[in-house]
Amino acid sequence: MRTSTPLRRKLISVAAVSATLFTAATTVAVAQEPEPREAAVPAAQAEAAPGTPAERLIVGYKSGAAEAKSNKAAEADAAAKGKEAGEDLDFRRRLGSGAALVDLGEHLTRTDVADVVAEYQADPQVAYVVPDRLNKPLATPNDTEYTKQWDLFETTAGMNVPGAWDVATGSGVTVAVIDTGYVTHSDLGANIVGGYDFISDATVANDGNGRDSNPADPGDWTAASECQSGEPAYDSSWHGTHVAGTIAAVTNNGKGVAGIAYGAKVSPLRVLGKCGGYDSDIIDAITWASGGTVSGVPANTNVAKVINMSLGGGGACTSATQSAINAAVNRGTTVVVAAGNSNDNAANYSPASCNNVVSVAAADRQGNRSYYSNYGSVVDIAAPGGETNSVTSNGILSTLNSGAQAPSAENYDYYQGTSMAAPHVAGLAALMKSANASLTPAQIESAIKTNSRTLPGTCSGGCGAGLADAAKTVHAVSGSGGSTGGTTFTSTTAVSIPDNGSAIESPITVSGRSGNAPSALQVGVDITHTYRGDLVVDLVAPDGSTYRLKAASSSDSADNVSTTYTVNASGETANGTWKLRVQDTAAQDTGRLNSWKLTF
């Protein structure tokens, strides 16, 4: 059993965070010398939601630590950390990502939780520690037939879906909908395959038990003040069923609505219930959906090539969530997420701010950014999300249920939200994968951006590459015209990065391209480093112009940089020698640039 080093904390100012998306930025102390770096614990890192102290923590250990593999060691470490902080901690289980879920009890103050977090942060064998945060569905509920689905076919701001159906319908592709589960609907049932209920907390689950193989949605209704003091009562949303219908409602069956990828299958994974859902359950759902192993859960026989997450909470993407997403993408699964509904910079929300995802903003029927939609540089693309505040039929029509609490009669209704925009892009990704099974997640994301069209309205703050265009994109990746966005130039020459030294540069010569680089140039980076917060990473264009990919940060203490950045390089000539410049700006840690690539 190992005890942690003494606490060394300092006070910092904390910006307010919104409760509409999940996870907070993490600070993790990693000591390369006997004396550890100081660990600050912002309020958000001790909260399950703004103002609500966390009851559980997700702890990721470094690969060499005994606790990374041994539940007994993780349990002993939790007991030791609790003793140091004066609290009774309990190791609950191992997540599919390998992290440990640690229970803090029900009556700790935010200061108590911060003390526990600081204990873990002071341990050099801990890669990250983050609160198990609550997540909320990102939709605003509001009422059938294809002619009402303007979002699929209207010239102004529809996604031009019918033009893609002559090439692909999604056949052979499974989409995992990580949401509230599924309530029976005859216009969707034929395209539903086995999923799982990942909600481990029986109260949140609202179905009388914890995890099981039945992802049926019993309803997520809440009484007034049940989740938070002063909050009104809410009827059940049937949110997951609405999302699933947009993706793959049965089509050409003489009733109801059409699904975007109506030949695809949907695997419903239940993570949201009463008052939301925890990161730990969502992480396990991401892992399982993409073919990873989750302890206590049977192997997935319906591995998804696309994941849709129309959910989130306030705060930047945590290392725990990012790790699960990276692993899913490495298995070949494209992850599509909602940008959020707070009319705010999506960089302040998660999973919208995670790397290796397709982050989707919402557009209204006129092609403007919807009034509620988040925006900013982390947004990749816009898609129809609708607005029901003035005209109900300007929302997104999909499959639903009429029950105010428990399931009742099936029906259809209009919703608005980035929750509705994201499944449009998830459906498009399924069409693409059906048209060309060899596409990687990076190629899918790049092709969606490259083949988008200019947003017909306005988007203050930035809505990514534009409005997604299904026909143009699917025809492109099938080889029948357009740009696949998949031409890649790679450097595999490893370069050592000197500790606190001069910048190193690695060149890539691009040739055979015409005109300028794209507005969504993909820069894939693979760097091994023991404290990535020391690193500054820049892309240098052939004319010497620089684009900052990553700044140094004393609070970013995790290992390695393995991600893909998006750069608006439309002002640069494509052909020529591009360089990746990397500099280590602080002492104690070393690293190596293993490889990098440009995808046009």
N, C-alpha and C positions, 0 to 999 in steps of 0.2 A: 504494500500500500504506500502511495506517495502522498506527502502533504505538499501543499502549494507554498510558494514563496510569499513573504509578507506583502500586504496590500500597499500600493502606492498610487493614490488617486488624486485627481485635480478637478476643480470645478470648471465647467465650460458652459457657454450659453447654448440654449437649445431652441431651434425654430419650431413653431407649431406645425403639427402634422395632421392631415385629414384622415377620417376613418373610412373613406370610400375605396381604398386599395390596401394591399397588405405588405408587411415586412418593413423593417427599418435598416438603415445602414449599420454595418457592424464595425467595431474596432477590436482588434485582437492583438495582444502583445506576443511577439515571438522573439525570444532571447537567443542571440548567437554567442553571447558572452555570459558569464555568471550573473551579471547585473541586468535584469530585464528592463525593457522600455516601459515608460509609464503608460498606464491604461486609463483612459477616461471613459466614464459610463454616462452617456447622454440619457435623458429621461426616456426617450423612445426605445432604448435598448432594454428597458425594464418593464415595458408595457405590452399587454396583449392587444390593446387598442388604446388610442389616446385617452389618458386619464384612468385607465384600468390596469392595475399591476398584473404582470404576467404570473400565471400559476404553473407554467412549465417552460423549460428551456430546451433548445436543440443544441447539442454540443458535438462539434466535429473534432476528432483527434487526428494528429498527424499519423501518416501511414505506419511509422515505426513504433508508435506507442502501443503498449499492451492493451490499453482501453479501446483502441481502434478495432480490435478483434475479439476481445474477451468481455462478455457481459459481466462476469464476476469482477474483473478488474474495473470496469466502468462503474459498477455498483459500489465497490470499495472507494473509488475516487470521489463519487458523489457524497458518500458518507464523510470522507475527509474534508471535502470542500465545505460541506454543511457545518461541520464542527468548527472550522476556522471562521465561518460567517455567523455562527450562533444559530443556525437553522437546521431543521430536520429534512434532508433531501432524500429522494427516493428514485433510483433508476427504474424507469418504466419499461422501455423496450428499445430494441435496435431498429432504426428506420431502414428502408430499402437502400438509401444512399450510404449507409454505414454509420451515420451519426447516431448519437445516443439521445433519447428523450428522457429528461430529468424532471420529476415532479417537485414543486416547491411547496405544495399545500395551498390552502384557500384564503388565508388571512394575513399574508405578508403585505407590508406597505411597499411602495415603490422604492424607498430607500433600502429596505431589507433585500429586495430583489437585486438592486444595484450592487449591494455588497457581495451577493453570491456571484453575480456576473463578473465582478472585478476579481474574485478569487480564481475563476476559470481563466480570465484574461491574463492573469499573472503567471499562469502555468505554461512554460515553453513547449509542452507537448500538446497543447490545445490549439487547433488551427482556427477555430471560430466558436463563438457562443452567441446565440441569438434567441430572442423570445419566441415562443410558439404563438404566433399572432392569429387573431381572428380575421376572417375574410368575409366579404359580403357579395351577393349577386350584384352585377352592375347593370341594372335595367330599371325602367320606370313603367310598371304595368298600365295597360289601357284597353278592336273587334273585327270573307272567305272567298276563295276562288283565285284563279291565276290572274284574271284581269285586274285584280286589286293589288297584285304584287309588282308595283311600279319599280321596286328596287331591283328586279331582275331584268327588265326590258326597256324602261323609258329612256329616250334618247338623251335627255338632259343629264340626269344623275343616276340612272340605272347602271348595273354592272355588266350589261351586254352579255348575259348568260346564254340566251338561246343560240347565239352564234357559235358557242363552244360545244353544244350538244351533238353536232354532226361529227365531232371528233371523239369525244369521250363523255361518259355519264358517271364516272367514278367507280365503275365495275372493278372488283378485285381489291379495293382499298377499304380499310377500316379506319374510322375516325373516332378517337376517344373523346367524349364530352365529359370533362371534369367539372361537375356542377352539382345540382340538387338531386340528381337521379332521374328516373323516368316514370311517368304515370301513363298507364295504358291508353293508347290512342290508335284507332283503326286506320288512320291515314299515315301512320308511322311504324306500326308494329312489325310489318313484314321486313323492315330494314334494321331492326334492333337485334343485336347479338349479345352474348353474355358479357356482363360487366361485373362490378363489385361495389359493395358498400364499404367504404374506407373510414367512415366516421367511428372513431373509437370511444368517444364520450357518449354515454347513453342518453344524457339530457339533450345534447345537441342533436343526436340522431332522431329522437322523437318517434322511434319505432319499437321501443321496448327492449332494445339490446344494443350491442356495439357492432363491431365488424362482422359481416357475413357476406355470403355470395349473392344476396338479393339487393339490387340497386333501386328497388321500387321507392318512389318518392311518396312518403306519407303526408307531406305538407310541411311547410316551414313557417306557419302562422305563429304570431306572437301576441301576447296580451300587452296592454299598456305597461310600460316600465319593466317588462320582463327581462329585457336585455340591458337596458340602461335607464337610469332614472330620468323621467320626463319624456321618454320616447313613446310615441303613440302606438296603438295596436296596429298590426298588419295582417292582412289575409295571406293565405298561401300563394306563392308566386308561380309555382310550376315552371320555374325558370329554365331548368335543364331540358324540359320537354319542348319549350318554345325554341331554344337554341338548336336542339336536335332536328326539329322540323325544318328550320331554315337550311340546314346542311343536307338532309336526306329524307324529307317527306316523300312518300310514295307518289309517283307521277304517272300520268296517263291511266289513272284508275277511275276516272269519271267523277271524282269528287275532291273537295278540299283544295289544298295548296300544292305547289310544286316545290321539290327540294332542288337545291343547286347541283348537288352531286347525287342525284336520285338513284343511281346504280350502286352507290357505296353503302357500307354498313356502319352503324353507330354502336359503339360500346359505351354504355352509360356508367360512369364512375362517380359514386356519390361521396362528396366531401363537404357539402354545405347543407346545414339543417337549421334548427332554431338558433337564431342570433349569429349565424355565419358558419365558419369552419376554420380549423387550425392548420397552420403551415405544415406541421408534421404529417397530418393525414394527406394533404395535397402533395407533399414530397413523395410519399409512398405511392400515391396514385400515378404521379408522373413516371416514377420508376417502373411500376408494374405495367402501365399502359404501353410503354416502349420496349417491353420484353425483359426488364430487369427482375431481380429476385427480391421479394419482400418476405421476411420471416413470418410464418404463420398463415400466409396467403398462398393458395394453390397456384401453380404456374399458369400464366395467361395463355390461353389457346386462341385469343383474338388480338394478337399484337397489332397496335395501331401504327400507321405510317404518318398520321397527322393527329395532333392533340389540339383541342380547343379549350382555352381557359377564359371564360367570360366572368372573371372574378378578380378581387384584389383588395388592397388596403393601403394605408398611408405609409410612407417611408421607402427608401431606396431598396433595391434588391439585396437580400442577404446572401452570404456565402453558402448557407445551407440550401436555399432555393436555387441559387445559380449552379451549384454542384449537381443537383438533380437534373436541371435543364440541360447542362452540358453533356451529362451522361446519356440522356435521351437522344439528343442531337447526334452524338457519336454513334448511337445505335441505328441512326438513319431516320429518326422521327422528326418531322417538322412541328415546331411548337408555335401556335398562334394565340395571342393574348389581346385582351381589351385594353385600350389606353387609359380608360377611367372616365368618370362622369362628373368631375369637379370643376370644369372650366379652368384648368390650372396646368402648369407644366408637368407633363407625364414623367419627367425625371424624378419627381417627388413621390412616385407611386410604384407599386410592385404587384404583379410581375411585369408591368409595362416597361420598367426601366432595366430589366434583366438583359444581358447579352444573349445572343443566339436565339432570340425569339423574333417573330413578326408581330410588331406592336401596331394595333389598328385604331385609328381615330374614326369618328362617325361623321357622315355627311347627311344633310337634309335633302329633301326632294328637289330643291333648286341647285344643289351642288355646293352649298356653303358648309363650312364646319358647323355642325349642330351646336346650339348654344351651350350645351352642357359638356361637350366633348373636351377631354384633355388634348394637349398639343405639345409641340416642341421637337427638339432635335432627336430624341429617342424614338419618336413616331416614325414608322417605316412606310405606311400606306394609309389611305382613307378608303372607306367603303360605306354603303348605305346603312345608316343607323336610325334615321327618321327623326321626326318631331311630332309629338301628339298633343302638345300644349295648346295649339289653336285649332287644328283639324285632325281628328282622330285617324282618318285614313291616310295621313301623311306619315304614319308610323310603319312598322314592319309587321306584316301579318304572318302568323304561324300557328302551329298546333298548340293547344292548351287544354285546360280543364276548368269547369265552372265551380268547383268546390271552394268555398270560402276557407275551410280548414282542411277536412279530410277530402279525398278524391270523390268526385261526383260525376256528372255527365261530361263527356269530351266535348270540346268546342274549339273555336279559333278566336284569336284576338290580336289587336295591334299593341305592340310594345315599342319603346324607344330606348336607345342606349348604345354605348360602345359594346355592350353585351350582344347587341343585335348585329353590329358591324363585324365583329370578329368572326362569327360563323360564316359570313359571306366569304371571307378570305380562307377560312378552313375548308369550306366547300370547294373553292377554287383550287386550293392545294391538292385536294383529293382528285379533282378532274385532271390536273397536271400529272400527278403520279399515275393515274390510270392511262393517260396518253403516252407516258414515257416512264416506265418503271425504274430506269436507271438514274433518275434525277436525285441528287443529294439535297438535304435541307438548304444548304447555301445556294445551290442553283435555283431551287424553287423560290426562295426569297428574292434573289437577284432578278429572276425573270419576271416576277410579279411587279417589281419596281420598274424595270427597264421597259416593260410593255404597258405601263399605266398611261392614262391620258391626263392632261391638265385638268385640275379641279375647275369645273365651270363657274363656280362661285368664288367666295373669298375664304381664306383661312388665316386669321391673325395668329401668329405664334408658330405656324408651321405644321403641315399635315403630311410630312414625308414626301414621297416621290410623286404623289398625285392620287387620282381615283382609279382603283383597280378595274381592269378591263378583262373579263373572262375570255371572250372570244379571241382577242389579239394574243393573249398570253398562252392559251391552250394551243392555238394554231402554231405559235412560235416553238414551243417545246416539242411539238409532234413533228416538226420539220416541214410544216406547210406554210411557212412565212413568218416574218417578224424576227425579233432578236431573242435568243434564248437567255442572254445574260449570263452565259456559263463559260465564256472563254477565259481560261485561267493561265497566268504566268507565275512560276514558282521558283524560289531560291531555296535549295536544301543545304547550302554551305553553312555549317555551324560557325559562329563567331563568339568568342569569349567576351564577356562584358566586365571590364575592370572595376574593382570596388572603389567607389568614390573617385572615379577617374574621368578621362576624356570620353567623349561620345564615340561609339563605333557606328559604321555605316555598312549596309549590305545592299548591293545593287540588283535590280531586275531590268533587263532590256525588253521593252515592248515593241513589237513590230507587226506589220500586217493589219493594223487597225486604220480606220479612216476617220478623219475629223477629230473632235474632242473626246475626252474621257467622259463617262456618264455622270449624272448628278447623284448617283447612288453607287459609286465605286466601292467594291468590297475589299477590305484589307485584312487578310487573315494573318494572325500573329501567333507564334508558338515560342514562348520564352520560359526557360527554367530559371527561377530566382528564389532565394530564400526569404525575401522581404520585398514584395513588389511595390510597396509604397515608396521605395527609393527611386523608382524608375520614371524617366521621362521618355516618351516614345513619340516620334514625329514621322510623318510621311513627307518625303521631299520630291517634288515634281521635277520633270526634266529641265524646266527653266529656273530651278532653284527655289521656287515658292514652297513654303512649308505649311503643313497641316498638323496641328497638335491632335494626336490620338489619345494620349494619356499624360496627365500631369502627375508630379510627385505628390504624395499625401502621407502624412505621418499617421493617419488613422487607418490606412489600408495595409494591414500587416500579414495578409495571407500569402501563400506561396504562388509563384508562377503567373504568367500572363498567357492564357490560351483562349483566344476569343477572335471575333470578327468585327471590325469597325466599318462604319459606313461614312464615306466622305463625298461631299459635293465637289467633284473635280471637273465640273462642266466647263470651267474656264481654262482648262489645261489641254494642250495637244496630247493625244493618247500615246502616239509613238515616241520613243525615246527612253532614256535611262532614268528609272525611278529608284529612289533609295529609301530604306527604312533606317532611321537614325535612333539609336538607343543610348541613353546615358544613365549611369548610376550616380545619384547625387548625395549619397550619405555612406558612412563607413559601416563595417561589420558584416556585410553580406555580399555574396558573389553570384554570378549568373551566366547564362549562355543563351544567345539567340540561336535556336535550333533550325527554324525555317520561317519563311513568310511567303505570302502569295497575294497577287492582285487578280480579282475576278471582274471582268468587264461585262 
